[in-house]
Amino acid sequence: MAYPNALVELLLGGVWVDVTADVYVRGRINITRGRKDRASRPSPSRCRFYLKNSPEVRARYSPVNPTGEYYGLLLPNTVCRVSVNPNGTRWYRFTGLIPDFVLDRNPTDLDRWVAIDAFGLLYPLQNANPPAYDALRRHINRYGPLACWPLTDGADAIQGSEIIAGGEPMRAVGQSGSFFQGQPNWGRGSLTPWLSPVVQLPASTQGQLTAGVRPVGLTRWAADHFRSGTGGILDIFTVYNTGAGTDADPLNSWVVVADRTTNEVRLNLVSVSESGIAESPLWAEVDAGFFDESPHMVRIIIEESGVETGWTLIIDGRTIAFGTDAAVFRPASRFRYQWGTIGPIADPVDLGYITYWGDTIPDAADTWAAVQGHAQERAGRRIERLCVEEGIAFRAIGDLDASPLMGPQQDAALMSLLTAAVEVDGGVLSEAVDELALEFRTNRSKYSQGV
C-alpha cells in the first residue's frame, strides 16, 4: 500500500484552507500525543511542520505582511488540523492551536519558511494562568446576566465591582446617605467554605449597599442575592423599577424583608406616587429556616402578564410563592440591600452575588446546586459541565453516570478542577484528533483494555 498523502489545513476566517502544497516535505510532519510513561498524565498533543514562505509564495504566511493573501487572518491560536486519506477514508491525526507564526530563513536569504509548532487544547489549559472562580461564579458567567456584583473584591476593597458590563459599582453608605457610615467588612464574609469570601455586614451597625443599572427593554427579569448568618433585626433587599413616581406612573419596588425579631420572611410591593406611599404585602412565612449560618438563595422573578405583573419568589432553589399584581410591569433600575444589627439582636450577616437576570434566567435548582458546589455530582459529569461552562467542546468515552461521586467543587482554576475530577474517576483526559475538543475516557470503559 502506498504511503497515504497528508492534508494540512488552517482555519482562516471561519473557513478551512488547504495549505498542503506549501508544507515542506523535507521537514516531515511530526505528531506526538499520549503519555510519556505509565505513571504520568497524558501530555498535550503536538504537531510540528514547516510552511514555505519564500518570495515564490509572496510571503503569504507572514502575519505582518500587508500584501499577503492571509493578512489579518494569521492570528495567535489559529486552529490547524492534519489528516490522511488511506483507501479513500479520511482519518484525522491532529487538531490544535498555533500559538505563533515563527518566521525563519537560511543565511543566504534564498529560502524562507515558517516553523509551525501547534498544540492541543491541554497545552493552554496547563500553561495559562486563568483566574480561579468558584462554582457559583462559573454558573453565573455561563448564563450571562445583565449585571452581577459578586462582592468578592477582597479585604482592601471600598466598593463592589460589577463584573458583566462594567456598570455602576455597589457602594456602601450609611442610613443618612454618608459614605463614612455603615461600612461593611470586605472580604471577611463566607457563604460556604468552597465559595469565594464575600462581604460581611458587621454586628452593631446600620447601612446599605446600593447600585443602579441601565434600564433595558424586557418582558421578564429576576434578581438574586445570597446570604448566610443570623443577621440583626431587619435585612431588606429592594429592587426599584423605572417608574417616574407620579400618580400616572408610580415608582414601584419589590421588597424582600428578613425580620429576625418575628422569625419571618416577607415579600412586599411598595408604590411611591404623588399621592403618597402604599405598601402591599404579597407573601409572608414564619419559621422559614432563614436565620442560621447556612447559605440561602433568594430570587424574585417579575414578568409581564397581560395588563398585570406576575411575581415569583424562590428560596433555596424552590418556588415558595407566586401571584399577580395590578402594578404596571417595568424593568429594574436600582438595587439596595439594607442591614441593621443594632440592639439586643446583633449578629453579622454575609452577603454575595447580587445578580440581575434578563431573558437568560437559569433554572433555580441549577443555581442552588452551584451554591452547594455541585456536591454529589459524578466525576465525569463534572468534567462535562466545566467544559460547557468554559465553552470547550467535550467528548466522552464510557458512561459518565457510572463515575464516582464528588464533594463540593472548590474555588480553583479550570485545569485544577478538571484534574481533580479525573483523579477521582481514574480515567484519562486527552484531546480529540478531529476537532478542537477535550476527550475523557472513563475508568470503567478501560476495563477490558489490553495491556
KEMI-425403 format. One record per residue (C-alpha): residue number from 0; x, y, z. Coordinates in steps of 0.05 Angstrom, whole numbers. Example, Ala and Ser with C-alpha at 12.3 -4.5 7.8 and 13.67 -1.06 7.14 Angstrom:
2
DRENMAR   i      X      Y      Z
DRENMAR   0    246    -90    156
DRENMAR   1    273    -21    143
END
This chain:
451
DRENMAR   i      X      Y      Z
DRENMAR   0      0      0      0
DRENMAR   1     26     69    -18
DRENMAR   2     41    116     39
DRENMAR   3    -21    160     49
DRENMAR   4    -18    232     29
DRENMAR   5    -27    283     85
DRENMAR   6    -75    341     83
DRENMAR   7    -56    402    125
DRENMAR   8   -109    456    136
DRENMAR   9   -113    523    173
DRENMAR  10   -178    552    198
DRENMAR  11   -175    623    170
DRENMAR  12   -235    669    174
DRENMAR  13   -280    611    193
DRENMAR  14   -261    571    130
DRENMAR  15   -214    511    127
DRENMAR  16   -157    529     78
DRENMAR  17   -115    474     47
DRENMAR  18    -41    493     55
DRENMAR  19    -12    424     40
DRENMAR  20     24    448    -23
DRENMAR  21     65    497     20
DRENMAR  22     86    445     72
DRENMAR  23    160    426     65
DRENMAR  24    167    352     52
DRENMAR  25    240    354     76
DRENMAR  26    219    373    146
DRENMAR  27    165    320    155
DRENMAR  28    103    327    197
DRENMAR  29    117    305    268
DRENMAR  30     57    289    313
DRENMAR  31     64    266    385
DRENMAR  32      9    252    435
DRENMAR  33     -7    208    495
DRENMAR  34     32    190    558
DRENMAR  35    107    192    563
DRENMAR  36    104    134    612
DRENMAR  37     51     95    650
DRENMAR  38     58    137    713
DRENMAR  39     48    206    681
DRENMAR  40    -13    243    656
DRENMAR  41    -23    250    581
DRENMAR  42     19    306    552
DRENMAR  43    -13    357    506
DRENMAR  44    -12    333    434
DRENMAR  45     38    368    389
DRENMAR  46     47    377    314
DRENMAR  47    108    407    280
DRENMAR  48    119    424    207
DRENMAR  49    147    479    163
DRENMAR  50    110    524    114
DRENMAR  51    143    554     53
DRENMAR  52    145    630     60
DRENMAR  53    193    650      4
DRENMAR  54    181    704    -49
DRENMAR  55    154    649    -92
DRENMAR  56     91    648    -49
DRENMAR  57     95    723    -35
DRENMAR  58    108    711     40
DRENMAR  59     35    694     50
DRENMAR  60     48    665    119
DRENMAR  61     79    728    148
DRENMAR  62     26    756    196
DRENMAR  63     53    827    187
DRENMAR  64     56    825    110
DRENMAR  65      0    872     87
DRENMAR  66      5    845     16
DRENMAR  67     -3    772     37
DRENMAR  68    -69    738     19
DRENMAR  69    -78    716     91
DRENMAR  70    -62    783    122
DRENMAR  71   -104    795    184
DRENMAR  72   -123    721    189
DRENMAR  73    -58    692    217
DRENMAR  74    -74    706    290
DRENMAR  75    -48    675    354
DRENMAR  76    -82    608    368
DRENMAR  77   -101    596    296
DRENMAR  78   -131    526    290
DRENMAR  79    -98    475    245
DRENMAR  80   -112    402    230
DRENMAR  81    -76    345    196
DRENMAR  82   -108    285    164
DRENMAR  83    -91    226    118
DRENMAR  84   -134    190     67
DRENMAR  85   -115    117     60
DRENMAR  86   -162     75     17
DRENMAR  87   -209    134      7
DRENMAR  88   -226    143     80
DRENMAR  89   -203    207    114
DRENMAR  90   -172    199    183
DRENMAR  91   -154    260    225
DRENMAR  92    -89    254    263
DRENMAR  93    -85    322    297
DRENMAR  94   -126    385    312
DRENMAR  95    -96    440    353
DRENMAR  96    -75    513    362
DRENMAR  97    -16    550    332
DRENMAR  98      7    599    386
DRENMAR  99     50    639    339
DRENMAR 100     78    640    268
DRENMAR 101    154    639    276
DRENMAR 102    190    667    215
DRENMAR 103    258    639    195
DRENMAR 104    307    639    137
DRENMAR 105    373    609    115
DRENMAR 106    438    650    117
DRENMAR 107    435    665     42
DRENMAR 108    364    691     48
DRENMAR 109    345    648    -12
DRENMAR 110    298    605     29
DRENMAR 111    247    629     79
DRENMAR 112    197    589    120
DRENMAR 113    151    590    180
DRENMAR 114    163    540    235
DRENMAR 115     95    515    259
DRENMAR 116     92    485    328
DRENMAR 117     19    471    344
DRENMAR 118    -10    443    408
DRENMAR 119    -75    410    431
DRENMAR 120   -124    442    480
DRENMAR 121    -88    415    541
DRENMAR 122    -28    459    528
DRENMAR 123    -62    527    540
DRENMAR 124   -101    497    598
DRENMAR 125    -39    471    633
DRENMAR 126      6    531    618
DRENMAR 127    -41    590    624
DRENMAR 128    -56    626    689
DRENMAR 129   -132    637    687
DRENMAR 130   -168    666    747
DRENMAR 131   -194    618    800
DRENMAR 132   -270    621    802
DRENMAR 133   -317    585    849
DRENMAR 134   -376    543    826
DRENMAR 135   -428    599    833
DRENMAR 136   -386    649    793
DRENMAR 137   -376    599    737
DRENMAR 138   -450    584    736
DRENMAR 139   -468    658    732
DRENMAR 140   -416    671    677
DRENMAR 141   -445    614    636
DRENMAR 142   -515    643    632
DRENMAR 143   -496    716    623
DRENMAR 144   -538    761    668
DRENMAR 145   -548    835    655
DRENMAR 146   -508    854    717
DRENMAR 147   -475    819    776
DRENMAR 148   -440    843    838
DRENMAR 149   -404    783    869
DRENMAR 150   -380    826    928
DRENMAR 151   -316    783    928
DRENMAR 152   -270    843    919
DRENMAR 153   -224    827    977
DRENMAR 154   -205    859   1043
DRENMAR 155   -176    922   1011
DRENMAR 156   -240    938    972
DRENMAR 157   -280   1001    983
DRENMAR 158   -337    981    936
DRENMAR 159   -364    920    899
DRENMAR 160   -347    916    825
DRENMAR 161   -399    899    772
DRENMAR 162   -368    843    731
DRENMAR 163   -413    835    670
DRENMAR 164   -415    903    635
DRENMAR 165   -371    944    680
DRENMAR 166   -431    981    707
DRENMAR 167   -440   1022    769
DRENMAR 168   -405    991    829
DRENMAR 169   -442    970    892
DRENMAR 170   -426   1024    943
DRENMAR 171   -437   1023   1018
DRENMAR 172   -469   1083   1051
DRENMAR 173   -498   1097   1119
DRENMAR 174   -571   1105   1135
DRENMAR 175   -563   1180   1126
DRENMAR 176   -530   1171   1058
DRENMAR 177   -459   1185   1081
DRENMAR 178   -402   1143   1053
DRENMAR 179   -367   1148   1120
DRENMAR 180   -421   1109   1157
DRENMAR 181   -443   1037   1156
DRENMAR 182   -381   1009   1122
DRENMAR 183   -381    933   1116
DRENMAR 184   -323    886   1125
DRENMAR 185   -300    870   1054
DRENMAR 186   -270    800   1045
DRENMAR 187   -289    775   1114
DRENMAR 188   -355    742   1098
DRENMAR 189   -365    669   1079
DRENMAR 190   -426    638   1047
DRENMAR 191   -394    569   1046
DRENMAR 192   -322    544   1052
DRENMAR 193   -319    528    978
DRENMAR 194   -344    595    952
DRENMAR 195   -300    658    950
DRENMAR 196   -301    704   1011
DRENMAR 197   -355    757   1006
DRENMAR 198   -373    819   1044
DRENMAR 199   -393    816   1117
DRENMAR 200   -445    865   1144
DRENMAR 201   -419    872   1215
DRENMAR 202   -455    869   1280
DRENMAR 203   -479    933   1315
DRENMAR 204   -480    974   1251
DRENMAR 205   -532   1000   1203
DRENMAR 206   -521   1015   1129
DRENMAR 207   -539    998   1058
DRENMAR 208   -506    973    995
DRENMAR 209   -534   1004    932
DRENMAR 210   -522   1006    856
DRENMAR 211   -561   1027    795
DRENMAR 212   -568    993    728
DRENMAR 213   -583   1019    659
DRENMAR 214   -656   1007    641
DRENMAR 215   -666    958    583
DRENMAR 216   -729    935    547
DRENMAR 217   -752    870    579
DRENMAR 218   -815    829    590
DRENMAR 219   -784    788    646
DRENMAR 220   -728    797    696
DRENMAR 221   -702    766    760
DRENMAR 222   -659    788    819
DRENMAR 223   -617    741    862
DRENMAR 224   -580    751    927
DRENMAR 225   -545    701    972
DRENMAR 226   -535    708   1047
DRENMAR 227   -510    670   1107
DRENMAR 228   -513    685   1181
DRENMAR 229   -567    704   1231
DRENMAR 230   -562    779   1220
DRENMAR 231   -594    834   1260
DRENMAR 232   -664    859   1269
DRENMAR 233   -681    873   1196
DRENMAR 234   -647    858   1130
DRENMAR 235   -683    888   1070
DRENMAR 236   -669    874    996
DRENMAR 237   -703    923    950
DRENMAR 238   -707    926    874
DRENMAR 239   -734    991    845
DRENMAR 240   -766    995    777
DRENMAR 241   -763   1052    727
DRENMAR 242   -828   1087    747
DRENMAR 243   -828   1163    749
DRENMAR 244   -860   1168    818
DRENMAR 245   -924   1202    792
DRENMAR 246   -996   1181    801
DRENMAR 247   -997   1160    728
DRENMAR 248   -931   1123    733
DRENMAR 249   -914   1105    805
DRENMAR 250   -845   1083    827
DRENMAR 251   -854   1011    848
DRENMAR 252   -805    970    888
DRENMAR 253   -803    896    904
DRENMAR 254   -780    886    976
DRENMAR 255   -756    822   1009
DRENMAR 256   -755    831   1085
DRENMAR 257   -717    784   1131
DRENMAR 258   -745    800   1201
DRENMAR 259   -707    764   1254
DRENMAR 260   -749    792   1311
DRENMAR 261   -810    755   1286
DRENMAR 262   -771    699   1251
DRENMAR 263   -806    718   1187
DRENMAR 264   -791    728   1113
DRENMAR 265   -837    774   1074
DRENMAR 266   -846    799   1002
DRENMAR 267   -879    867    995
DRENMAR 268   -894    914    937
DRENMAR 269   -883    987    955
DRENMAR 270   -911   1041    908
DRENMAR 271   -889   1114    912
DRENMAR 272   -930   1167    876
DRENMAR 273   -952   1239    883
DRENMAR 274  -1009   1215    928
DRENMAR 275   -962   1181    978
DRENMAR 276   -933   1113    994
DRENMAR 277   -973   1049    991
DRENMAR 278   -947    981   1015
DRENMAR 279   -979    916    993
DRENMAR 280   -960    851   1028
DRENMAR 281   -953    796    977
DRENMAR 282   -928    737   1018
DRENMAR 283   -901    721   1088
DRENMAR 284   -876    659   1123
DRENMAR 285   -857    648   1196
DRENMAR 286   -803    597   1214
DRENMAR 287   -774    598   1144
DRENMAR 288   -708    569   1168
DRENMAR 289   -673    631   1144
DRENMAR 290   -634    657   1204
DRENMAR 291   -576    609   1212
DRENMAR 292   -504    600   1188
DRENMAR 293   -523    561   1125
DRENMAR 294   -524    594   1057
DRENMAR 295   -591    617   1030
DRENMAR 296   -612    638    960
DRENMAR 297   -668    687    947
DRENMAR 298   -694    700    877
DRENMAR 299   -753    744    855
DRENMAR 300   -778    738    784
DRENMAR 301   -820    794    756
DRENMAR 302   -854    787    688
DRENMAR 303   -906    820    645
DRENMAR 304   -973    784    650
DRENMAR 305  -1023    819    605
DRENMAR 306  -1045    883    640
DRENMAR 307  -1017    857    706
DRENMAR 308   -948    839    732
DRENMAR 309   -932    768    753
DRENMAR 310   -885    754    810
DRENMAR 311   -850    691    836
DRENMAR 312   -809    682    900
DRENMAR 313   -757    627    902
DRENMAR 314   -717    609    965
DRENMAR 315   -661    558    964
DRENMAR 316   -678    534    894
DRENMAR 317   -752    521    908
DRENMAR 318   -812    562    887
DRENMAR 319   -844    587    951
DRENMAR 320   -899    632    925
DRENMAR 321   -925    665    862
DRENMAR 322   -981    711    841
DRENMAR 323  -1000    773    802
DRENMAR 324  -1010    846    819
DRENMAR 325  -1043    904    783
DRENMAR 326   -978    943    782
DRENMAR 327   -951    961    712
DRENMAR 328   -890    920    692
DRENMAR 329   -825    958    688
DRENMAR 330   -752    936    685
DRENMAR 331   -706    946    745
DRENMAR 332   -667   1010    756
DRENMAR 333   -633   1003    824
DRENMAR 334   -616    951    877
DRENMAR 335   -608    964    951
DRENMAR 336   -592    919   1010
DRENMAR 337   -604    950   1079
DRENMAR 338   -580    919   1143
DRENMAR 339   -588    938   1215
DRENMAR 340   -556    899   1272
DRENMAR 341   -563    948   1330
DRENMAR 342   -597    925   1393
DRENMAR 343   -603    861   1433
DRENMAR 344   -603    821   1368
DRENMAR 345   -538    840   1335
DRENMAR 346   -501    788   1293
DRENMAR 347   -465    796   1227
DRENMAR 348   -493    772   1161
DRENMAR 349   -452    752   1099
DRENMAR 350   -477    775   1031
DRENMAR 351   -455    760    960
DRENMAR 352   -472    752    886
DRENMAR 353   -527    803    877
DRENMAR 354   -548    787    805
DRENMAR 355   -596    818    755
DRENMAR 356   -622    770    703
DRENMAR 357   -656    786    637
DRENMAR 358   -681    734    588
DRENMAR 359   -628    682    607
DRENMAR 360   -653    665    677
DRENMAR 361   -624    597    695
DRENMAR 362   -664    543    729
DRENMAR 363   -666    558    803
DRENMAR 364   -648    487    821
DRENMAR 365   -585    492    779
DRENMAR 366   -566    557    813
DRENMAR 367   -577    526    882
DRENMAR 368   -534    467    861
DRENMAR 369   -478    516    844
DRENMAR 370   -485    546    914
DRENMAR 371   -476    476    942
DRENMAR 372   -413    468    900
DRENMAR 373   -448    414    858
DRENMAR 374   -437    365    915
DRENMAR 375   -454    292    899
DRENMAR 376   -440    305    825
DRENMAR 377   -410    249    784
DRENMAR 378   -337    260    766
DRENMAR 379   -350    251    692
DRENMAR 380   -409    298    694
DRENMAR 381   -367    350    730
DRENMAR 382   -315    348    674
DRENMAR 383   -371    355    623
DRENMAR 384   -404    414    659
DRENMAR 385   -338    450    669
DRENMAR 386   -324    445    594
DRENMAR 387   -394    471    578
DRENMAR 388   -384    530    625
DRENMAR 389   -319    548    591
DRENMAR 390   -345    538    520
DRENMAR 391   -299    479    507
DRENMAR 392   -324    423    462
DRENMAR 393   -326    357    500
DRENMAR 394   -330    283    484
DRENMAR 395   -339    224    529
DRENMAR 396   -320    151    521
DRENMAR 397   -358    109    571
DRENMAR 398   -416    122    618
DRENMAR 399   -406    188    655
DRENMAR 400   -462    169    704
DRENMAR 401   -422    108    726
DRENMAR 402   -364    151    750
DRENMAR 403   -354    163    825
DRENMAR 404   -389    218    865
DRENMAR 405   -351    281    885
DRENMAR 406   -355    331    941
DRENMAR 407   -364    407    934
DRENMAR 408   -326    440    877
DRENMAR 409   -270    483    905
DRENMAR 410   -251    554    886
DRENMAR 411   -195    538    836
DRENMAR 412   -171    546    765
DRENMAR 413   -203    505    710
DRENMAR 414   -145    456    700
DRENMAR 415   -141    442    774
DRENMAR 416   -215    426    776
DRENMAR 417   -211    380    715
DRENMAR 418   -150    344    743
DRENMAR 419   -185    332    809
DRENMAR 420   -245    301    774
DRENMAR 421   -200    257    730
DRENMAR 422   -162    232    791
DRENMAR 423   -226    215    827
DRENMAR 424   -250    172    769
DRENMAR 425   -182    145    747
DRENMAR 426   -198    157    674
DRENMAR 427   -158    194    621
DRENMAR 428   -168    265    597
DRENMAR 429   -138    277    528
DRENMAR 430   -154    314    463
DRENMAR 431   -196    295    404
DRENMAR 432   -158    289    338
DRENMAR 433   -213    311    290
DRENMAR 434   -237    374    326
DRENMAR 435   -215    424    378
DRENMAR 436   -244    387    437
DRENMAR 437   -226    351    502
DRENMAR 438   -239    277    506
DRENMAR 439   -250    239    571
DRENMAR 440   -246    164    576
DRENMAR 441   -276    137    640
DRENMAR 442   -240     86    683
DRENMAR 443   -295     35    673
DRENMAR 444   -290     40    597
DRENMAR 445   -218     15    603
DRENMAR 446   -238    -49    640
DRENMAR 447   -225    -96    581
DRENMAR 448   -169    -54    550
DRENMAR 449   -108    -93    531
DRENMAR 450    -42    -81    567
END
